[in-house]
Amino acid sequence: MGYSDPNFTVRREAAVPPTTAGATTEGAKFRSFQAMRLKKAHFGVTIAGTATDHGYNIFHGTTSIGAVVVGTGAIGAAVHSAALDETVGSMEQVSVKSLADVVGAVQVVYEYEVTPDAVVS
């Protein structure tokens, strides 16, 4: 399959279990068996935060690749990261780590596209 194949041009999404409330808590872990390019991370508030700095660092492995401030957004509010455009290899982990707020929680949806690699199953 070439880069112009529809399989490599369609955006995909992965919704992971909601984060757990707590300062500097890692959650929303995601891995794909296919190599991918992480385009953005989308956050839906499930428990409103109480601090204006309620937010998340986005990690590829142990490297921070972006951050999002959710603030005191109401339940159901949506916040989106800037464009990430991060190349993620097969089975490498993507996750988020909360900032200072100890109350708020979110549902994270990762937006990505598959990238061709040498392994075809």
Steps between C-alpha positions, in 0.01 A plus 500: 500500500621846413462828683205593277304190612184605690615298802778754552296816435201442729515654849428255778415543863555309821296582808662369815360466856457836679789631705505463877490820705826592670796730453776367269309176439572315176209356307327462163772260384477393136706277270443395139639190331540715188745786467308828509520876493325655802320806366318641806361410841143595588377531859139471620445607860344223713564662840541878513832620639519749784824671396555728202820306425316166467660348194715224355842442351489267200776240491654278233680248718673717761527812282246781534375601154233752596274633773136600532334717766142393573444741789169487681304391193158350572419134447469439127730786400751414226859620472740414218879493481698689243615297200745237628608323179702248706635183339430204730644156430320170533406428865650824633293659776314829491351631827414813697607618844287742699633833616413651840124443540407208729127487418449523123494212253455468124431248223788513252453423131819467295476598133755323282572363157664171413844521342646230277761277660688190398289257700174376353300248702 
